[in-house]
Amino acid sequence: MRFINMETLKFKTNINCNGCVNAVTPFMAKSKGIVKWKVDTDSSDKVLTVEVQDMNAGDVEQVVKSAGFQAEPIN
């Protein structure tokens, strides 16, 4: 049986509207390690919450960056 490393990560982003969410969606969807994600566009920090499998914060940052946005880990 293989152990699956699941983790929930949070990021401060500049994904600030539904158009931005729509723009980042294809990038998040094609990333195999991202299980589920959402952006709280009502929050002042535009918090991105991501459930990942076998990925780290740096990997998620790169996915978001490839979509043209920024993501900074929140501790």
C-alpha positions in Angstrom: 0.0 0.0 0.0 1.4 3.4 -1.0 1.3 6.3 1.4 -0.3 9.4 -0.1 1.0 12.7 1.3 -2.1 15.0 1.4 -1.8 18.5 2.7 -3.8 21.8 2.7 -1.8 24.9 1.9 -2.8 28.5 2.0 -1.5 31.4 -0.1 -1.9 35.2 -0.3 -2.6 35.9 -4.0 -3.5 38.6 -6.5 -6.3 36.4 -7.9 -9.0 39.0 -7.2 -12.1 38.4 -9.3 -14.1 35.7 -11.1 -12.2 36.5 -14.3 -8.9 35.8 -12.6 -10.3 32.6 -11.1 -11.4 31.5 -14.6 -7.9 32.4 -16.0 -6.1 30.2 -13.4 -8.5 27.3 -13.5 -7.0 25.5 -16.5 -3.5 25.6 -14.9 -4.8 24.3 -11.6 -6.9 21.6 -13.3 -4.0 20.2 -15.3 -1.7 19.9 -12.3 -1.9 16.3 -11.2 -1.0 17.1 -7.6 -3.8 19.6 -6.9 -6.8 17.7 -5.6 -9.0 20.7 -4.8 -8.7 24.5 -4.6 -10.6 27.7 -4.0 -9.9 31.4 -3.8 -11.6 33.7 -1.3 -11.9 36.8 -3.5 -13.8 38.6 -0.7 -10.8 38.4 1.6 -8.3 41.3 1.5 -5.5 38.8 1.0 -7.4 36.9 -1.7 -6.6 33.6 0.1 -6.0 30.6 -2.1 -6.6 27.3 -0.3 -5.2 24.2 -2.1 -5.4 20.6 -1.2 -2.4 18.9 -2.6 -1.1 15.4 -3.0 2.7 14.9 -3.2 3.3 18.6 -3.9 4.8 21.4 -1.8 4.2 25.2 -1.6 6.8 25.9 -4.2 5.1 23.6 -6.7 1.8 25.4 -6.2 3.5 28.8 -6.5 4.9 27.8 -9.9 1.5 26.7 -11.1 -0.1 30.0 -10.1 2.9 31.9 -11.6 2.5 30.0 -14.9 -1.1 31.4 -15.0 0.2 34.9 -14.6 -0.6 35.4 -10.9 1.4 35.6 -7.7 1.0 33.3 -4.6 2.8 33.8 -1.3 2.6 31.0 1.3 0.7 31.9 4.5 1.9 30.2 7.7 
